[in-house]
Amino acid sequence: MNDIDKVMQGIGTRAEAAAAKLAYAQDRQKTLALEAAAKIVWDQRAWIIDENAKDLEYGRQKGLSDAMMDRLLLDEARIKGIVDGLTAVAQQSDPVGKVLDQWDRPNGLSIKKVSTPLGVIGVIYESRPNVTADAGALCLKSGNAVILRGGSESFHSSQAIHSCLVDGLKEADLPEASIQLVPTRDRAAVQKMLTMTDTVDVIVPRGGKGLVGLVQSEARVPVFAHLEGIVHIYIDKHADAQKTLDVVLNSKTRRTGICGAAECLLIHQDLIDGLGADVISTLIQVGIEVRADEDLSHIAGAKEATEEDWGKEYLASTIAARSVRDIDQAIAHIRTHGSNHTDCIMTEDDAAKRHFFERVDSAILMHNASTQFADGGEFGMGAEIGIATGKMHARGPVGTAQLTSFKYLVSGNGAVRT
């Protein structure tokens, strides 16, 4: 790997050639490749877990946080999740070649708008080795070639999963370069990928604020970005107590290290000494550190929040909490401190729900449902390549449909323009 530029250029050239073939590949081939890969991953699960153990040791030596180590871990249950994701994507309908719209013009033209692959997608991610399978599957199903650059922590796990995907491609007689993994931990490979405008059509970063910020500032290739998951839950004065306790607990504690985990509670002032106190006390009882504003910090076990706690993505067993006088103050807080990822309202008042949905401009809005459902698999997409928080092209969970563009097919019968 002495010449990173040359290596990356070769990867890009091969990806471009593979993308040209994938653009018209039969759906049965793509389905076969993913189903075969799913079987191979499961058959090779012991080896994958052994390779993951090397990454876990590397992570421990690097001093990774508990949340990052949890993201890195692969066990048999999580490998089963990878297999299920590959199978679910395989069984989806082909998003390529769909007629999105069609019309005839008085000038004699018949026009169709048809979905088409984006081309070559570069995916840069941290820690989570399962992204190797998710991204590879989604890009392949949508007719795109993909260049994967996993985090240095997941180097061995990603290589093992990638080899299974390549074996699936071979079984389906599809180009092996359809799914490529950058074979180095060197950060120079990332910097090179960000400038490969001649061969890469879009970059998808999946990781922390530092990674995404780097990609956004240095990329010359278009980016589907997910900056942070600063997820709020507003507990309205008309919230149901049991639903709220269940949803808040699940939103925060199911997995604290994922981008859909709740990071801030906004509690209507009428609930401070009732449901609000119950929610905070329950979180504290299960081991969550609650950093509360002056109206809530009197609750036993709560710690006083500072200004830095508003708009913070903890990815840990910590949550901020503050009181608000009404729904509009909650919305104003979210607009100021949120990240346009996922936000939730707990209420039995339909008018409040409509107001929240109308005024909050996040990619995903929840009503009486755990924010941990902010996931492409839970949305029925099989898997996701990430959650896009921008507003261009793709927004929210990025699945196969979001990895396509379109072209216009125009037919005439000797039509000429006057």
C-alpha positions in Angstrom: 0.0 0.0 0.0 2.9 2.4 -0.7 1.0 4.2 -3.4 -2.5 4.9 -2.0 -3.5 7.1 -5.0 -2.7 4.3 -7.5 -4.5 1.7 -5.4 -7.6 3.8 -5.0 -7.7 4.8 -8.6 -7.6 1.2 -9.6 -10.5 0.4 -7.2 -12.4 3.3 -8.7 -11.8 2.2 -12.3 -12.9 -1.4 -11.5 -16.0 -0.1 -9.7 -17.0 2.1 -12.7 -16.7 -0.9 -15.0 -18.8 -3.0 -12.7 -21.4 -0.3 -12.3 -21.8 -0.2 -16.1 -22.8 -3.9 -16.0 -24.9 -3.8 -12.9 -27.0 -1.0 -14.5 -28.7 -3.7 -16.7 -28.1 -6.8 -14.5 -31.2 -9.0 -14.1 -32.9 -8.9 -10.8 -32.6 -12.7 -10.4 -28.8 -12.4 -10.5 -28.7 -9.7 -7.8 -31.2 -11.8 -5.7 -29.1 -14.9 -6.1 -25.9 -13.1 -5.2 -27.4 -11.8 -1.9 -29.1 -15.1 -1.0 -25.9 -16.9 -1.6 -23.9 -14.4 0.5 -26.4 -14.8 3.3 -25.9 -18.5 3.4 -22.1 -18.1 3.3 -22.1 -15.6 6.1 -24.1 -18.0 8.3 -21.9 -21.0 7.3 -18.8 -18.9 8.1 -20.1 -17.4 11.4 -17.5 -19.0 13.6 -14.7 -17.6 11.5 -16.3 -14.2 11.4 -16.6 -14.2 15.2 -12.9 -15.2 15.4 -12.0 -12.3 13.1 -14.2 -10.0 15.2 -12.3 -11.0 18.3 -9.1 -9.5 16.8 -11.0 -6.2 16.2 -12.3 -6.2 19.8 -8.8 -6.6 21.1 -7.6 -3.8 18.9 -10.5 -1.6 20.2 -9.6 -2.4 23.8 -6.0 -1.4 23.2 -7.2 1.9 21.6 -9.4 2.6 24.6 -12.7 2.7 22.7 -15.8 3.7 24.8 -18.3 1.1 25.8 -20.7 2.4 23.2 -18.1 2.0 20.4 -17.2 -1.5 21.7 -20.9 -2.4 21.6 -21.1 -1.2 18.0 -18.0 -3.3 17.1 -19.2 -6.5 18.7 -20.4 -9.4 16.6 -21.9 -12.5 18.2 -24.1 -15.2 16.7 -27.3 -13.2 17.3 -25.9 -10.2 15.4 -24.6 -12.3 12.6 -28.1 -13.8 12.3 -29.2 -10.1 12.0 -26.8 -9.7 9.1 -28.1 -12.8 7.4 -31.7 -11.6 7.9 -30.8 -8.2 6.5 -29.2 -9.7 3.4 -32.2 -12.0 2.8 -34.7 -9.1 3.3 -32.9 -6.9 0.7 -32.6 -9.9 -1.7 -36.4 -10.4 -1.5 -37.3 -6.7 -2.2 -38.5 -5.7 -5.6 -35.9 -4.4 -8.0 -35.9 -0.6 -7.8 -34.2 -0.2 -11.1 -36.2 0.3 -14.3 -39.4 1.3 -12.6 -41.6 3.8 -14.5 -42.0 6.6 -12.1 -44.2 8.8 -14.4 -45.2 9.0 -18.0 -47.1 11.3 -20.3 -47.7 12.3 -23.9 -47.1 15.8 -25.3 -49.0 17.6 -28.1 -45.6 17.9 -29.9 -45.7 14.2 -30.6 -43.3 13.1 -27.8 -44.1 10.2 -25.4 -42.1 10.6 -22.2 -41.3 8.2 -19.5 -39.4 8.9 -16.2 -37.6 5.7 -15.3 -35.5 4.8 -12.2 -31.8 4.2 -12.8 -28.8 3.4 -10.5 -26.6 6.3 -9.2 -23.4 4.5 -10.4 -20.6 4.1 -7.9 -21.2 4.7 -4.3 -18.4 5.2 -1.7 -19.4 4.3 1.9 -17.1 5.4 4.7 -18.1 4.1 8.1 -16.8 3.5 11.7 -16.8 0.5 14.0 -20.0 -1.3 12.9 -18.9 -4.3 10.7 -22.5 -5.1 9.9 -22.5 -1.9 7.7 -20.3 -3.9 5.3 -23.1 -6.3 4.6 -25.9 -3.7 4.7 -24.2 -1.2 2.4 -23.0 -4.0 0.0 -26.5 -5.5 -0.2 -28.4 -2.2 -0.7 -26.0 -0.9 -3.4 -26.0 -4.2 -5.3 -29.8 -4.5 -5.2 -30.1 -1.0 -6.5 -27.7 -1.7 -9.4 -24.8 0.3 -8.0 -21.2 -0.7 -7.5 -19.9 0.2 -4.0 -16.5 1.0 -2.5 -16.5 0.3 1.2 -14.1 1.8 3.6 -14.7 0.5 7.1 -13.2 1.9 10.3 -9.8 0.8 11.4 -11.4 -0.9 14.4 -13.5 -3.2 12.3 -10.8 -4.1 9.8 -10.7 -7.9 10.2 -14.5 -8.3 10.7 -15.2 -6.2 7.6 -12.8 -8.2 5.5 -14.4 -11.5 6.6 -17.9 -10.3 5.7 -16.7 -8.8 2.5 -15.2 -12.1 1.3 -18.6 -13.7 1.8 -20.3 -11.0 -0.3 -17.7 -11.6 -3.1 -18.3 -15.3 -3.0 -22.1 -14.5 -3.5 -21.2 -12.3 -6.5 -19.2 -15.2 -8.0 -22.1 -17.6 -7.6 -24.4 -15.2 -9.5 -21.8 -14.5 -12.2 -21.7 -10.8 -11.4 -18.5 -8.7 -11.4 -16.4 -9.2 -8.2 -15.7 -5.5 -8.3 -19.3 -4.7 -7.7 -18.5 -4.7 -4.0 -15.0 -3.7 -3.1 -13.4 -3.1 0.3 -10.5 -0.6 0.7 -7.7 -2.9 1.9 -5.9 -0.5 4.3 -6.4 1.4 7.5 -4.5 4.3 6.1 -6.6 7.5 6.3 -5.1 8.7 3.1 -7.4 6.2 1.3 -10.4 8.2 2.7 -9.0 11.5 1.6 -8.4 10.1 -1.9 -11.9 8.6 -2.2 -13.4 12.0 -1.3 -11.8 13.5 -4.4 -12.5 10.7 -7.0 -15.0 12.7 -9.0 -14.1 10.8 -12.1 -15.3 7.4 -10.8 -17.4 7.9 -7.6 -20.9 9.4 -7.9 -21.8 9.8 -4.2 -20.2 9.4 -0.8 -22.2 8.1 2.2 -20.4 8.7 5.6 -21.7 6.7 8.5 -20.2 7.5 11.8 -19.6 10.2 14.4 -19.6 13.9 14.1 -15.8 14.0 13.5 -16.0 11.6 10.5 -19.0 13.2 8.9 -17.7 16.7 9.4 -14.4 15.7 7.7 -16.3 14.2 4.8 -18.5 17.3 4.4 -15.6 19.7 4.5 -13.2 17.8 2.2 -15.4 15.9 -0.3 -15.6 17.0 -3.9 -18.0 14.1 -4.5 -21.7 14.7 -3.6 -22.5 13.5 0.0 -25.5 11.9 1.7 -24.8 13.1 5.2 -25.9 12.1 8.7 -24.3 14.4 11.1 -25.6 13.4 14.6 -28.6 11.7 16.2 -29.6 14.4 18.8 -33.0 12.8 19.4 -35.7 14.5 21.5 -38.8 13.2 23.1 -41.4 15.8 24.0 -43.8 14.7 26.7 -47.0 16.6 26.1 -49.5 17.4 28.9 -51.9 15.0 27.3 -49.5 12.1 27.2 -50.5 8.6 28.4 -48.5 7.7 31.4 -47.8 4.0 30.7 -47.1 4.5 27.0 -44.7 7.3 27.9 -42.8 5.3 30.4 -42.5 2.3 28.0 -41.5 4.4 25.0 -38.9 6.6 26.9 -37.3 3.6 28.5 -37.0 1.7 25.3 -35.9 4.8 23.4 -33.0 5.4 25.8 -32.0 2.0 27.2 -32.5 -0.6 24.4 -29.2 0.4 22.8 -27.7 3.6 24.0 -24.9 3.8 21.4 -27.1 4.0 18.2 -28.1 7.2 16.5 -31.8 6.6 17.2 -31.3 6.6 21.0 -33.1 9.4 22.9 -30.7 12.1 24.2 -33.1 14.7 25.6 -36.5 14.8 27.2 -38.7 17.9 26.9 -41.4 17.7 29.6 -44.5 19.9 29.8 -44.4 22.1 32.9 -47.8 20.7 34.1 -46.1 17.2 34.4 -43.1 18.2 36.4 -44.2 16.7 39.7 -46.3 13.9 38.1 -45.4 12.0 35.0 -42.2 13.9 34.4 -40.9 13.0 37.9 -41.9 9.4 37.4 -40.1 9.2 34.0 -36.9 10.7 35.4 -37.0 8.5 38.5 -37.5 5.4 36.5 -34.6 6.2 34.2 -32.4 6.8 37.2 -33.5 3.5 38.8 -32.3 1.6 35.7 -28.9 3.2 35.7 -29.4 6.2 33.4 -27.7 9.5 34.5 -30.3 12.3 34.1 -29.0 15.9 33.7 -31.9 18.1 34.4 -32.7 21.8 34.3 -33.5 23.8 37.4 -37.2 22.9 37.3 -36.4 19.1 37.3 -33.1 18.9 39.1 -34.8 18.6 42.5 -35.9 15.0 41.6 -33.9 12.5 43.7 -30.9 11.3 41.8 -31.0 13.9 39.0 -27.9 16.0 38.3 -28.0 19.6 37.3 -27.6 20.2 33.6 -25.2 22.8 32.0 -25.6 24.6 28.8 -23.4 22.0 27.1 -26.0 19.3 27.7 -28.5 20.8 25.3 -27.8 19.5 21.8 -25.4 16.8 23.0 -25.3 13.3 21.5 -24.2 11.2 24.4 -24.4 7.7 22.9 -24.2 6.5 26.5 -26.3 5.9 29.6 -26.9 9.7 30.0 -29.9 11.8 29.0 -30.7 15.5 29.3 -34.1 16.7 30.6 -35.8 20.1 30.7 -39.2 21.5 31.3 -41.1 23.5 28.6 -44.2 25.7 29.1 -45.9 24.4 25.9 -45.4 22.5 22.6 -44.1 25.6 20.8 -41.3 26.0 23.3 -40.5 22.3 22.8 -40.4 22.8 19.0 -38.2 25.9 19.4 -35.7 23.9 21.6 -35.6 21.1 18.9 -35.0 23.7 16.1 -32.2 25.2 18.1 -30.5 22.1 19.5 -31.6 19.2 17.3 -29.9 17.6 14.3 -32.9 16.9 12.0 -32.5 13.2 12.6 -35.4 11.8 14.7 -37.8 13.5 17.2 -40.8 12.2 19.0 -44.0 13.5 20.7 -45.9 11.6 23.4 -49.5 12.7 23.4 -53.1 11.5 23.1 -54.1 14.9 21.6 -54.4 14.6 17.7 -54.1 18.4 17.4 -50.8 18.4 19.3 -49.5 15.6 17.1 -50.4 17.4 13.9 -48.9 20.6 15.2 -45.6 18.8 16.1 -45.5 16.9 12.8 -46.2 20.1 10.8 -43.7 22.4 12.6 -40.7 20.1 13.4 -38.5 19.6 10.3 -36.6 16.4 11.1 -36.1 13.5 8.7 -38.1 11.2 11.0 -40.9 12.2 13.4 -42.4 9.7 15.8 -45.7 9.8 17.7 -46.1 7.4 20.7 -43.4 5.2 19.4 -39.8 4.4 20.4 -37.2 6.4 18.6 -35.2 3.2 18.2 -37.5 2.4 15.3 -35.5 5.0 13.3 -33.9 2.3 11.2 -34.3 1.2 7.6 -34.9 -2.5 8.6 -37.8 -1.4 10.9 -39.2 0.7 8.0 -39.4 -2.4 5.8 -36.3 -1.5 3.7 -34.5 -4.7 4.7 -31.5 -2.6 5.9 -30.2 0.9 5.5 -27.0 2.5 4.3 -27.5 5.3 6.9 -29.9 8.0 8.0 -29.6 11.1 5.8 -30.4 14.3 7.7 -30.0 16.6 4.7 -32.7 17.6 2.3 -31.2 16.8 -1.1 -32.4 13.6 -2.9 -32.4 11.2 0.0 -33.7 11.9 3.5 -34.2 9.5 6.5 -33.3 5.9 6.1 -31.4 5.4 2.9 -32.5 2.1 1.3 -32.5 0.7 -2.3 -35.1 3.2 -3.6 -33.0 6.2 -2.3 -29.9 4.8 -4.1 -31.5 5.4 -7.5 -31.9 8.4 -9.7 -33.9 8.6 -12.9 -33.6 9.3 -16.6 -36.2 10.4 -19.2 -37.0 8.0 -22.1 -38.4 10.1 -24.9 -40.0 8.6 -28.0 -41.4 10.2 -31.1 -42.6 9.2 -34.6 -40.3 11.4 -36.6 -41.1 14.4 -34.5 -39.3 17.6 -35.3 -39.3 20.9 -33.5 -40.5 24.0 -35.2 
